[in-house]
């Protein structure tokens, strides 16, 4: 896609963090913007901020875990702007926990928001893009955790691995079917300035006690504290957005912002090679991680 002026961009999880940065990036490039989020107050504040910058924006409160609401988001977009060109499946949540202690309800919540929402977005928007026939692109936000796994990241890493595979499958299906007007990109950031490490802000009320209880585990608590510090000092979300728009222009399948340092790269390659050769690379990785947490 060469140029974004008058294109229509839809961003889920668009009220803050990476999502808001992507929406601001679209508006700055001349696109019309639709933002969705489950938090009405945050959505209204983001809408006001975008409008104050001169953006042509529509805000639609959406629970991305529900196919009917994502379909309604697509309908609202086309009704308001007449088309859709960029679909950012960006909404996501994080909650740490031990694989055997995470409740079925918490697993369902993370899977629904992180993975099923991307499925819902693809199913709702790609057929419309095919019918339009003009330049379109689907961008799915995964994570460096879609390549590697940390202790306590069971639900998060599982879903982000799924988003990586789903995007690769989308690219393959579009290419095999010779649908040349739609590109696909998966974004796999490392630590980016956002508030994703606070699951309490979007977690269902009946999960709040379980989400809080994770802090009673000293390893999980230390790991989250370590990650939150890294996030606070991480890549600005606006810088990530710039990388994403460059990838869209280049029709790149992968964007790997700030997960390509020597340590991250070495860990990812060790895990990938271990999977290919049926050798467990995690003992050395875990030893190094736990040592870092202890310092």
C-alpha positions in Angstrom: 0.0 0.0 0.0 1.6 3.2 -1.2 0.0 6.2 0.7 -2.7 6.3 3.3 -4.5 9.5 2.5 -8.3 8.9 2.5 -7.9 5.2 3.4 -10.1 4.0 6.3 -8.3 2.4 9.2 -10.0 0.4 12.0 -8.1 -0.2 15.2 -9.3 -2.4 18.0 -8.0 -1.7 21.5 -7.6 1.8 20.1 -8.2 3.8 23.3 -4.7 3.6 24.6 -1.1 2.3 24.2 -0.2 0.7 20.9 -3.7 0.9 19.6 -4.0 4.7 20.1 -0.5 5.2 18.6 -1.6 3.2 15.5 -4.8 5.3 15.3 -2.8 8.6 15.6 -0.3 7.3 13.0 -3.2 6.6 10.6 -4.7 10.0 11.1 -1.3 11.7 10.7 -1.0 10.0 7.3 -4.3 11.3 6.1 -6.5 8.3 6.8 -9.9 8.3 8.3 -10.0 6.4 11.6 -12.3 4.1 13.5 -11.3 3.2 17.0 -12.9 0.5 19.2 -12.4 -0.5 22.8 -14.4 -2.1 25.5 -13.8 0.8 28.0 -16.3 3.5 27.2 -14.5 6.3 29.2 -11.1 5.6 27.7 -12.7 5.3 24.2 -14.4 8.7 24.6 -11.1 10.3 25.8 -9.2 8.8 22.8 -11.9 10.0 20.4 -11.6 13.5 21.8 -7.8 13.5 21.5 -7.9 12.4 17.9 -10.6 14.9 17.0 -8.6 17.7 18.6 -5.7 16.8 16.3 -8.0 17.2 13.3 -8.7 13.5 12.7 -11.8 12.3 11.0 -12.7 9.6 13.6 -15.5 7.3 14.6 -15.5 5.6 18.0 -17.4 2.3 18.4 -17.6 0.5 21.7 -16.8 -3.1 20.9 -16.3 -6.3 22.8 -13.9 -8.0 20.4 -14.5 -11.4 21.9 -18.0 -11.4 20.5 -18.3 -12.1 16.7 -21.6 -10.2 16.6 -20.0 -7.0 17.9 -17.1 -7.2 15.6 -19.5 -7.6 12.7 -21.4 -4.6 14.0 -18.0 -2.7 14.0 -17.5 -3.6 10.4 -21.0 -2.5 9.5 -20.6 0.8 11.3 -17.4 1.5 9.6 -18.8 0.9 6.1 -21.9 2.8 6.9 -20.0 5.8 8.1 -17.0 5.9 5.8 -18.1 3.7 2.9 -15.2 1.2 3.0 -12.4 -0.2 5.1 -8.7 -0.5 4.0 -6.7 -1.2 7.1 -7.8 -3.5 9.9 -5.7 -3.5 13.0 -6.6 -6.5 15.2 -4.7 -5.0 18.1 -6.8 -5.6 21.3 -5.0 -7.7 23.8 -4.7 -8.5 27.5 -2.0 -10.0 29.7 -2.4 -12.0 32.9 0.3 -14.2 34.4 -0.4 -17.5 36.2 0.7 -21.1 36.6 -0.6 -23.4 33.9 -2.4 -25.6 36.4 -3.8 -22.8 38.6 -5.3 -20.6 35.9 -9.1 -21.1 35.9 -11.0 -22.2 32.8 -12.7 -18.8 33.0 -9.4 -16.9 32.9 -8.1 -19.0 30.1 -11.3 -18.3 28.2 -11.0 -14.5 28.8 -7.4 -14.3 27.5 -8.1 -16.6 24.5 -11.2 -14.7 23.6 -9.5 -11.3 23.7 -6.1 -12.2 22.3 -6.9 -14.8 19.7 -10.5 -15.2 19.0 -10.8 -11.4 18.5 -8.3 -11.7 15.6 -10.3 -14.5 14.1 -13.5 -12.4 14.5 -11.7 -9.4 12.8 -10.5 -11.5 9.9 -14.0 -13.1 9.4 -15.8 -9.7 9.6 -13.4 -7.6 7.5 -11.6 -9.7 5.0 -14.7 -10.6 2.9 -15.6 -6.9 2.7 -12.0 -6.1 1.6 -12.2 -8.8 -1.1 -15.5 -7.4 -2.4 -14.0 -3.9 -2.5 -11.1 -4.9 -4.6 -9.0 -1.9 -3.7 -5.8 -1.7 -1.6 -6.3 -3.3 1.8 -4.2 -4.7 4.6 -4.8 -6.7 7.8 -2.4 -6.1 10.7 -2.4 -8.4 13.7 -0.7 -7.5 16.9 1.1 -10.5 18.5 4.2 -10.1 20.6 7.8 -11.3 21.1 5.9 -13.8 23.4 4.6 -15.3 20.2 8.1 -16.5 19.5 9.3 -17.4 23.0 7.8 -18.4 26.4 8.4 -17.2 29.9 7.3 -18.9 33.1 3.9 -17.6 34.1 3.1 -16.6 30.5 0.9 -19.6 29.7 -2.2 -17.9 28.4 -0.4 -14.9 26.9 2.3 -16.8 25.0 -0.2 -19.5 23.9 -2.5 -16.9 22.3 0.3 -14.8 20.8 1.8 -17.9 19.2 -1.6 -18.4 17.8 -1.8 -14.9 16.4 1.5 -15.4 14.6 0.4 -18.7 13.0 -3.0 -17.3 12.2 -1.4 -14.3 10.3 0.9 -16.6 8.4 -2.1 -18.7 7.5 -4.0 -15.6 6.3 -1.0 -14.5 4.1 -0.8 -18.1 2.7 -4.5 -18.3 2.0 -4.6 -14.9 0.3 -1.6 -15.7 -1.8 -2.8 -19.2 -2.8 -6.2 -17.8 -3.8 -4.5 -15.0 -5.8 -6.2 -12.3 -3.8 -3.7 -9.6 -4.6 -5.4 -6.5 -3.1 -5.0 -7.6 0.5 -1.7 -7.7 2.5 -1.1 -9.3 5.9 1.3 -8.3 8.6 2.0 -9.6 12.1 3.6 -7.3 14.7 5.8 -8.9 17.3 7.0 -6.2 19.7 9.1 -6.7 22.7 8.7 -4.2 25.5 6.7 -1.2 24.3 5.3 1.6 26.5 1.8 0.6 27.3 -0.4 -0.5 30.2 -0.9 -4.1 29.1 0.8 -5.4 32.3 -2.3 -4.3 34.3 -5.0 -6.9 33.6 -7.2 -5.4 36.3 -8.2 -2.5 34.0 -10.1 -4.7 31.6 -10.6 -8.0 33.4 -14.1 -9.2 34.1 -15.4 -8.4 37.6 -15.7 -12.1 38.5 -12.0 -12.6 37.7 -10.6 -9.7 39.7 -9.8 -11.8 42.8 -8.0 -14.4 40.7 -6.0 -11.8 38.8 -4.9 -10.2 42.1 -3.9 -13.5 43.6 -1.1 -13.9 41.0 0.9 -11.4 43.0 1.1 -13.9 45.9 3.5 -16.0 43.8 7.0 -14.6 44.4 8.3 -15.7 40.9 5.4 -14.2 39.1 5.4 -11.1 41.1 9.1 -10.5 40.5 8.8 -11.3 36.8 5.9 -8.8 36.4 7.8 -6.1 38.3 10.8 -6.7 36.0 8.6 -6.6 32.9 6.7 -3.5 34.1 10.0 -1.6 34.6 11.1 -2.7 31.1 7.8 -1.6 29.6 8.0 1.8 31.3 11.4 2.3 29.7 10.6 0.6 26.5 10.0 1.6 22.9 7.6 4.5 22.5 4.3 3.3 21.0 4.6 6.0 18.3 7.9 4.6 17.2 6.4 1.2 16.8 3.5 2.6 14.8 6.0 4.2 12.4 7.6 0.7 11.9 4.2 -0.8 11.3 3.2 1.7 8.6 6.5 1.2 6.9 5.9 -2.6 6.9 2.4 -2.0 5.3 4.0 0.0 2.6 6.6 -2.7 2.0 4.0 -5.5 2.2 6.1 -7.2 4.9 4.7 -10.2 6.7 6.7 -9.6 9.9 7.5 -6.6 12.0 9.8 -7.3 14.9 10.3 -4.0 16.7 12.7 -4.1 19.7 12.8 -7.9 20.0 15.9 -8.2 17.9 18.5 -7.4 20.5 21.3 -10.0 20.9 19.7 -11.7 24.0 16.2 -11.9 22.5 17.5 -13.0 19.2 19.6 -15.7 20.7 16.8 -17.0 22.9 14.3 -17.1 20.0 16.8 -18.9 17.8 17.6 -21.4 20.5 13.9 -22.2 21.1 13.2 -22.5 17.4 16.2 -24.7 16.7 15.3 -26.8 19.8 11.8 -27.3 18.5 13.1 -28.4 15.1 15.6 -30.8 16.6 13.4 -32.0 19.5 15.9 -30.6 22.0 14.8 -28.6 25.1 16.5 -25.2 25.1 14.7 -23.9 28.1 16.9 -25.1 31.0 19.7 -22.6 30.2 17.1 -19.8 29.3 15.3 -20.3 32.6 18.5 -20.3 34.6 19.4 -17.0 33.1 16.0 -15.5 33.7 15.7 -16.5 37.3 19.3 -15.2 37.9 18.3 -11.9 36.4 15.2 -11.7 38.7 17.3 -12.5 41.7 19.6 -9.5 41.2 
